[in-house]
């Protein structure tokens, strides 16, 4: 499995709006992508920490295709109104 994590700080006054857009607009688009296993938003307990958007994929190829298609950037742009800074994307392989 391939996991992609997007780390970003969110403006405290934009959290509710960002959460709404994420679950109503971003999640359905991502769930329609080939190879997606799951997507969710992890919210920090300490508000000074990053929010993390996690997507898991059945393969690196499908995760890479999603990013290369421009859909990832399109989804980031839907929620960038709440960002404090540019997000950081990291990818990991889950080995069994």
N, CA, C and O atoms as a GROMACS GRO file, in nm:
protein
  384
    1UNK      N    1   0.085  -0.117   0.000
    1UNK     CA    2   0.000   0.000   0.000
    1UNK      C    3   0.089   0.124   0.000
    1UNK      O    4   0.200   0.122   0.054
    2UNK      N    5   0.040   0.229  -0.060
    2UNK     CA    6   0.112   0.355  -0.072
    2UNK      C    7   0.031   0.462   0.000
    2UNK      O    8  -0.089   0.474  -0.021
    3UNK      N    9   0.097   0.540   0.086
    3UNK     CA   10   0.028   0.642   0.164
    3UNK      C   11   0.089   0.778   0.133
    3UNK      O   12   0.211   0.795   0.129
    4UNK      N   13   0.001   0.875   0.112
    4UNK     CA   14   0.044   1.013   0.085
    4UNK      C   15  -0.012   1.100   0.196
    4UNK      O   16  -0.132   1.096   0.225
    5UNK      N   17   0.074   1.179   0.258
    5UNK     CA   18   0.034   1.267   0.368
    5UNK      C   19   0.062   1.411   0.329
    5UNK      O   20   0.173   1.445   0.287
    6UNK      N   21  -0.038   1.495   0.344
    6UNK     CA   22  -0.020   1.638   0.320
    6UNK      C   23  -0.030   1.707   0.454
    6UNK      O   24  -0.134   1.705   0.519
    7UNK      N   25   0.079   1.770   0.496
    7UNK     CA   26   0.089   1.842   0.623
    7UNK      C   27   0.068   1.991   0.598
    7UNK      O   28   0.130   2.048   0.508
    8UNK      N   29  -0.019   2.054   0.678
    8UNK     CA   30  -0.041   2.197   0.659
    8UNK      C   31  -0.099   2.259   0.787
    8UNK      O   32  -0.180   2.198   0.856
    9UNK      N   33  -0.056   2.379   0.814
    9UNK     CA   34  -0.113   2.456   0.925
    9UNK      C   35  -0.236   2.530   0.872
    9UNK      O   36  -0.235   2.584   0.762
   10UNK      N   37  -0.342   2.531   0.954
   10UNK     CA   38  -0.468   2.593   0.916
   10UNK      C   39  -0.498   2.712   1.009
   10UNK      O   40  -0.475   2.706   1.129
   11UNK      N   41  -0.550   2.818   0.950
   11UNK     CA   42  -0.592   2.934   1.028
   11UNK      C   43  -0.707   2.890   1.120
   11UNK      O   44  -0.806   2.834   1.072
   12UNK      N   45  -0.696   2.914   1.249
   12UNK     CA   46  -0.799   2.868   1.343
   12UNK      C   47  -0.942   2.910   1.306
   12UNK      O   48  -1.036   2.835   1.327
   13UNK      N   49  -0.957   3.030   1.251
   13UNK     CA   50  -1.092   3.077   1.217
   13UNK      C   51  -1.144   3.018   1.086
   13UNK      O   52  -1.257   3.046   1.046
   14UNK      N   53  -1.064   2.936   1.018
   14UNK     CA   54  -1.104   2.875   0.891
   14UNK      C   55  -1.127   2.724   0.902
   14UNK      O   56  -1.164   2.659   0.804
   15UNK      N   57  -1.106   2.667   1.020
   15UNK     CA   58  -1.112   2.521   1.038
   15UNK      C   59  -1.250   2.466   1.001
   15UNK      O   60  -1.257   2.368   0.925
   16UNK      N   61  -1.356   2.523   1.050
   16UNK     CA   62  -1.490   2.470   1.022
   16UNK      C   63  -1.522   2.474   0.873
   16UNK      O   64  -1.574   2.376   0.817
   17UNK      N   65  -1.491   2.585   0.808
   17UNK     CA   66  -1.516   2.598   0.664
   17UNK      C   67  -1.430   2.500   0.585
   17UNK      O   68  -1.478   2.436   0.491
   18UNK      N   69  -1.303   2.488   0.622
   18UNK     CA   70  -1.214   2.396   0.553
   18UNK      C   71  -1.261   2.252   0.569
   18UNK      O   72  -1.262   2.176   0.472
   19UNK      N   73  -1.301   2.214   0.689
   19UNK     CA   74  -1.351   2.080   0.716
   19UNK      C   75  -1.472   2.050   0.627
   19UNK      O   76  -1.483   1.941   0.571
   20UNK      N   77  -1.562   2.145   0.614
   20UNK     CA   78  -1.683   2.128   0.532
   20UNK      C   79  -1.645   2.106   0.385
   20UNK      O   80  -1.695   2.012   0.322
   21UNK      N   81  -1.559   2.189   0.331
   21UNK     CA   82  -1.516   2.176   0.191
   21UNK      C   83  -1.443   2.044   0.170
   21UNK      O   84  -1.465   1.975   0.070
   22UNK      N   85  -1.357   2.008   0.263
   22UNK     CA   86  -1.280   1.884   0.253
   22UNK      C   87  -1.374   1.764   0.240
   22UNK      O   88  -1.361   1.684   0.148
   23UNK      N   89  -1.469   1.752   0.332
   23UNK     CA   90  -1.555   1.634   0.333
   23UNK      C   91  -1.664   1.637   0.226
   23UNK      O   92  -1.707   1.532   0.179
   24UNK      N   93  -1.710   1.755   0.187
   24UNK     CA   94  -1.818   1.763   0.088
   24UNK      C   95  -1.768   1.772  -0.056
   24UNK      O   96  -1.838   1.728  -0.147
   25UNK      N   97  -1.649   1.828  -0.077
   25UNK     CA   98  -1.600   1.847  -0.213
   25UNK      C   99  -1.475   1.765  -0.246
   25UNK      O  100  -1.466   1.707  -0.355
   26UNK      N  101  -1.380   1.759  -0.156
   26UNK     CA  102  -1.254   1.690  -0.184
   26UNK      C  103  -1.272   1.538  -0.174
   26UNK      O  104  -1.235   1.465  -0.266
   27UNK      N  105  -1.326   1.491  -0.064
   27UNK     CA  106  -1.338   1.346  -0.042
   27UNK      C  107  -1.409   1.275  -0.157
   27UNK      O  108  -1.358   1.174  -0.204
   28UNK      N  109  -1.525   1.323  -0.205
   28UNK     CA  110  -1.591   1.251  -0.314
   28UNK      C  111  -1.506   1.240  -0.442
   28UNK      O  112  -1.508   1.138  -0.510
   29UNK      N  113  -1.433   1.346  -0.474
   29UNK     CA  114  -1.348   1.343  -0.594
   29UNK      C  115  -1.235   1.243  -0.576
   29UNK      O  116  -1.207   1.163  -0.665
   30UNK      N  117  -1.171   1.246  -0.460
   30UNK     CA  118  -1.058   1.154  -0.437
   30UNK      C  119  -1.107   1.010  -0.432
   30UNK      O  120  -1.041   0.920  -0.485
   31UNK      N  121  -1.222   0.986  -0.369
   31UNK     CA  122  -1.275   0.849  -0.361
   31UNK      C  123  -1.311   0.792  -0.498
   31UNK      O  124  -1.325   0.671  -0.512
   32UNK      N  125  -1.326   0.877  -0.598
   32UNK     CA  126  -1.357   0.832  -0.734
   32UNK      C  127  -1.232   0.796  -0.814
   32UNK      O  128  -1.242   0.748  -0.927
   33UNK      N  129  -1.114   0.818  -0.757
   33UNK     CA  130  -0.988   0.791  -0.828
   33UNK      C  131  -0.955   0.643  -0.828
   33UNK      O  132  -0.985   0.571  -0.733
   34UNK      N  133  -0.893   0.599  -0.935
   34UNK     CA  134  -0.852   0.459  -0.946
   34UNK      C  135  -0.747   0.426  -0.840
   34UNK      O  136  -0.647   0.496  -0.826
   35UNK      N  137  -0.771   0.320  -0.765
   35UNK     CA  138  -0.674   0.270  -0.669
   35UNK      C  139  -0.682   0.330  -0.530
   35UNK      O  140  -0.603   0.293  -0.443
   36UNK      N  141  -0.775   0.423  -0.507
   36UNK     CA  142  -0.783   0.483  -0.373
   36UNK      C  143  -0.835   0.378  -0.273
   36UNK      O  144  -0.929   0.305  -0.302
   37UNK      N  145  -0.772   0.373  -0.158
   37UNK     CA  146  -0.815   0.283  -0.052
   37UNK      C  147  -0.894   0.363   0.052
   37UNK      O  148  -1.002   0.321   0.094
   38UNK      N  149  -0.840   0.480   0.092
   38UNK     CA  150  -0.908   0.561   0.193
   38UNK      C  151  -0.854   0.703   0.190
   38UNK      O  152  -0.746   0.730   0.137
   39UNK      N  153  -0.932   0.793   0.246
   39UNK     CA  154  -0.892   0.933   0.261
   39UNK      C  155  -0.954   0.986   0.390
   39UNK      O  156  -1.071   0.960   0.418
   40UNK      N  157  -0.876   1.059   0.466
   40UNK     CA  158  -0.932   1.126   0.583
   40UNK      C  159  -0.842   1.240   0.628
   40UNK      O  160  -0.726   1.250   0.588
   41UNK      N  161  -0.900   1.326   0.711
   41UNK     CA  162  -0.831   1.442   0.763
   41UNK      C  163  -0.803   1.420   0.910
   41UNK      O  164  -0.894   1.396   0.989
   42UNK      N  165  -0.676   1.429   0.947
   42UNK     CA  166  -0.637   1.417   1.087
   42UNK      C  167  -0.618   1.558   1.142
   42UNK      O  168  -0.544   1.639   1.086
   43UNK      N  169  -0.686   1.586   1.253
   43UNK     CA  170  -0.680   1.719   1.313
   43UNK      C  171  -0.594   1.714   1.439
   43UNK      O  172  -0.608   1.623   1.520
   44UNK      N  173  -0.507   1.811   1.456
   44UNK     CA  174  -0.416   1.810   1.570
   44UNK      C  175  -0.488   1.836   1.702
   44UNK      O  176  -0.585   1.911   1.708
   45UNK      N  177  -0.439   1.774   1.806
   45UNK     CA  178  -0.488   1.802   1.940
   45UNK      C  179  -0.436   1.938   1.986
   45UNK      O  180  -0.508   2.016   2.048
   46UNK      N  181  -0.309   1.964   1.955
   46UNK     CA  182  -0.246   2.094   1.983
   46UNK      C  183  -0.267   2.182   1.860
   46UNK      O  184  -0.215   2.151   1.753
   47UNK      N  185  -0.341   2.291   1.872
   47UNK     CA  186  -0.375   2.372   1.756
   47UNK      C  187  -0.255   2.437   1.688
   47UNK      O  188  -0.270   2.494   1.580
   48UNK      N  189  -0.137   2.430   1.747
   48UNK     CA  190  -0.017   2.482   1.683
   48UNK      C  191   0.045   2.382   1.585
   48UNK      O  192   0.138   2.415   1.512
   49UNK      N  193  -0.007   2.261   1.585
   49UNK     CA  194   0.048   2.156   1.499
   49UNK      C  195  -0.025   2.152   1.364
   49UNK      O  196  -0.125   2.221   1.344
   50UNK      N  197   0.029   2.071   1.272
   50UNK     CA  198  -0.028   2.058   1.139
   50UNK      C  199  -0.153   1.972   1.138
   50UNK      O  200  -0.168   1.879   1.217
   51UNK      N  201  -0.242   2.004   1.046
   51UNK     CA  202  -0.346   1.912   1.004
   51UNK      C  203  -0.279   1.819   0.904
   51UNK      O  204  -0.183   1.858   0.838
   52UNK      N  205  -0.329   1.697   0.891
   52UNK     CA  206  -0.272   1.601   0.796
   52UNK      C  207  -0.385   1.539   0.716
   52UNK      O  208  -0.476   1.479   0.772
   53UNK      N  209  -0.378   1.555   0.586
   53UNK     CA  210  -0.470   1.485   0.497
   53UNK      C  211  -0.400   1.357   0.453
   53UNK      O  212  -0.290   1.361   0.398
   54UNK      N  213  -0.465   1.244   0.476
   54UNK     CA  214  -0.408   1.114   0.442
   54UNK      C  215  -0.488   1.051   0.331
   54UNK      O  216  -0.610   1.041   0.338
   55UNK      N  217  -0.417   1.007   0.227
   55UNK     CA  218  -0.477   0.922   0.126
   55UNK      C  219  -0.394   0.794   0.120
   55UNK      O  220  -0.272   0.798   0.125
   56UNK      N  221  -0.463   0.682   0.108
   56UNK     CA  222  -0.392   0.554   0.091
   56UNK      C  223  -0.435   0.494  -0.042
   56UNK      O  224  -0.550   0.505  -0.084
   57UNK      N  225  -0.338   0.431  -0.108
   57UNK     CA  226  -0.355   0.381  -0.244
   57UNK      C  227  -0.315   0.235  -0.252
   57UNK      O  228  -0.232   0.189  -0.173
   58UNK      N  229  -0.372   0.164  -0.345
   58UNK     CA  230  -0.336   0.023  -0.362
   58UNK      C  231  -0.198   0.005  -0.423
   58UNK      O  232  -0.140  -0.103  -0.414
   59UNK      N  233  -0.145   0.112  -0.485
   59UNK     CA  234  -0.011   0.104  -0.545
   59UNK      C  235   0.048   0.244  -0.558
   59UNK      O  236  -0.024   0.344  -0.562
   60UNK      N  237   0.179   0.250  -0.565
   60UNK     CA  238   0.249   0.376  -0.588
   60UNK      C  239   0.207   0.434  -0.722
   60UNK      O  240   0.188   0.555  -0.736
   61UNK      N  241   0.192   0.347  -0.822
   61UNK     CA  242   0.155   0.392  -0.956
   61UNK      C  243   0.023   0.469  -0.955
   61UNK      O  244   0.012   0.573  -1.020
   62UNK      N  245  -0.077   0.419  -0.883
   62UNK     CA  246  -0.206   0.488  -0.880
   62UNK      C  247  -0.198   0.619  -0.802
   62UNK      O  248  -0.262   0.717  -0.839
   63UNK      N  249  -0.120   0.622  -0.694
   63UNK     CA  250  -0.099   0.747  -0.621
   63UNK      C  251  -0.027   0.850  -0.707
   63UNK      O  252  -0.061   0.968  -0.705
   64UNK      N  253   0.074   0.804  -0.781
   64UNK     CA  254   0.148   0.894  -0.870
   64UNK      C  255   0.060   0.945  -0.984
   64UNK      O  256   0.069   1.062  -1.023
   65UNK      N  257  -0.025   0.858  -1.037
   65UNK     CA  258  -0.117   0.899  -1.144
   65UNK      C  259  -0.211   1.008  -1.096
   65UNK      O  260  -0.237   1.104  -1.167
   66UNK      N  261  -0.262   0.991  -0.974
   66UNK     CA  262  -0.350   1.092  -0.915
   66UNK      C  263  -0.280   1.227  -0.908
   66UNK      O  264  -0.337   1.329  -0.946
   67UNK      N  265  -0.157   1.229  -0.861
   67UNK     CA  266  -0.084   1.355  -0.850
   67UNK      C  267  -0.054   1.412  -0.989
   67UNK      O  268  -0.073   1.531  -1.012
   68UNK      N  269  -0.006   1.328  -1.081
   68UNK     CA  270   0.032   1.374  -1.214
   68UNK      C  271  -0.088   1.426  -1.295
   68UNK      O  272  -0.071   1.508  -1.385
   69UNK      N  273  -0.206   1.377  -1.264
   69UNK     CA  274  -0.326   1.419  -1.338
   69UNK      C  275  -0.365   1.564  -1.311
   69UNK      O  276  -0.443   1.622  -1.387
   70UNK      N  277  -0.312   1.621  -1.204
   70UNK     CA  278  -0.348   1.756  -1.166
   70UNK      C  279  -0.463   1.760  -1.066
   70UNK      O  280  -0.496   1.867  -1.014
   71UNK      N  281  -0.524   1.644  -1.039
   71UNK     CA  282  -0.636   1.639  -0.946
   71UNK      C  283  -0.592   1.673  -0.804
   71UNK      O  284  -0.664   1.741  -0.731
   72UNK      N  285  -0.474   1.625  -0.765
   72UNK     CA  286  -0.424   1.658  -0.631
   72UNK      C  287  -0.416   1.809  -0.613
   72UNK      O  288  -0.466   1.862  -0.514
   73UNK      N  289  -0.353   1.878  -0.707
   73UNK     CA  290  -0.339   2.023  -0.698
   73UNK      C  291  -0.476   2.092  -0.699
   73UNK      O  292  -0.498   2.190  -0.628
   74UNK      N  293  -0.566   2.040  -0.779
   74UNK     CA  294  -0.702   2.094  -0.784
   74UNK      C  295  -0.770   2.084  -0.646
   74UNK      O  296  -0.838   2.176  -0.603
   75UNK      N  297  -0.751   1.971  -0.579
   75UNK     CA  298  -0.812   1.951  -0.448
   75UNK      C  299  -0.746   2.040  -0.343
   75UNK      O  300  -0.814   2.094  -0.256
   76UNK      N  301  -0.614   2.055  -0.351
   76UNK     CA  302  -0.543   2.145  -0.259
   76UNK      C  303  -0.595   2.288  -0.277
   76UNK      O  304  -0.614   2.360  -0.179
   77UNK      N  305  -0.617   2.327  -0.401
   77UNK     CA  306  -0.665   2.463  -0.428
   77UNK      C  307  -0.804   2.489  -0.371
   77UNK      O  308  -0.838   2.604  -0.341
   78UNK      N  309  -0.885   2.385  -0.355
   78UNK     CA  310  -1.019   2.402  -0.298
   78UNK      C  311  -1.014   2.443  -0.150
   78UNK      O  312  -1.105   2.510  -0.101
   79UNK      N  313  -0.907   2.404  -0.081
   79UNK     CA  314  -0.898   2.431   0.062
   79UNK      C  315  -0.785   2.528   0.100
   79UNK      O  316  -0.764   2.554   0.218
   80UNK      N  317  -0.714   2.581   0.003
   80UNK     CA  318  -0.599   2.666   0.034
   80UNK      C  319  -0.638   2.797   0.102
   80UNK      O  320  -0.552   2.863   0.160
   81UNK      N  321  -0.765   2.835   0.096
   81UNK     CA  322  -0.810   2.958   0.163
   81UNK      C  323  -0.782   2.955   0.313
   81UNK      O  324  -0.774   3.060   0.376
   82UNK      N  325  -0.766   2.834   0.369
   82UNK     CA  326  -0.744   2.822   0.513
   82UNK      C  327  -0.598   2.801   0.553
   82UNK      O  328  -0.567   2.794   0.672
   83UNK      N  329  -0.510   2.790   0.455
   83UNK     CA  330  -0.371   2.759   0.485
   83UNK      C  331  -0.297   2.879   0.545
   83UNK      O  332  -0.319   2.994   0.507
   84UNK      N  333  -0.209   2.849   0.639
   84UNK     CA  334  -0.117   2.948   0.695
   84UNK      C  335   0.009   2.954   0.608
   84UNK      O  336   0.069   3.060   0.591
   85UNK      N  337   0.048   2.839   0.554
   85UNK     CA  338   0.169   2.829   0.471
   85UNK      C  339   0.148   2.720   0.366
   85UNK      O  340   0.046   2.650   0.366
   86UNK      N  341   0.243   2.706   0.277
   86UNK     CA  342   0.238   2.603   0.174
   86UNK      C  343   0.242   2.464   0.236
   86UNK      O  344   0.323   2.439   0.325
   87UNK      N  345   0.155   2.373   0.191
   87UNK     CA  346   0.155   2.238   0.247
   87UNK      C  347   0.278   2.158   0.205
   87UNK      O  348   0.343   2.190   0.105
   88UNK      N  349   0.308   2.056   0.283
   88UNK     CA  350   0.417   1.965   0.253
   88UNK      C  351   0.358   1.827   0.224
   88UNK      O  352   0.278   1.776   0.303
   89UNK      N  353   0.396   1.768   0.112
   89UNK     CA  354   0.349   1.635   0.074
   89UNK      C  355   0.460   1.534   0.098
   89UNK      O  356   0.574   1.555   0.056
   90UNK      N  357   0.427   1.424   0.167
   90UNK     CA  358   0.522   1.316   0.190
   90UNK      C  359   0.454   1.184   0.154
   90UNK      O  360   0.334   1.167   0.176
   91UNK      N  361   0.531   1.093   0.099
   91UNK     CA  362   0.477   0.962   0.061
   91UNK      C  363   0.551   0.852   0.134
   91UNK      O  364   0.671   0.862   0.162
   92UNK      N  365   0.477   0.745   0.166
   92UNK     CA  366   0.533   0.632   0.239
   92UNK      C  367   0.479   0.502   0.182
   92UNK      O  368   0.367   0.496   0.132
   93UNK      N  369   0.560   0.400   0.190
   93UNK     CA  370   0.517   0.267   0.152
   93UNK      C  371   0.488   0.187   0.278
   93UNK      O  372   0.566   0.188   0.373
   94UNK      N  373   0.376   0.117   0.277
   94UNK     CA  374   0.340   0.030   0.388
   94UNK      C  375   0.375  -0.111   0.344
   94UNK      O  376   0.318  -0.163   0.249
   95UNK      N  377   0.468  -0.172   0.416
   95UNK     CA  378   0.511  -0.308   0.381
   95UNK      C  379   0.458  -0.405   0.485
   95UNK      O  380   0.459  -0.377   0.605
   96UNK      N  381   0.413  -0.519   0.437
   96UNK     CA  382   0.363  -0.625   0.527
   96UNK      C  383   0.468  -0.732   0.544
   96UNK      O  384   0.445  -0.829   0.616
   0.00000   0.00000   0.00000
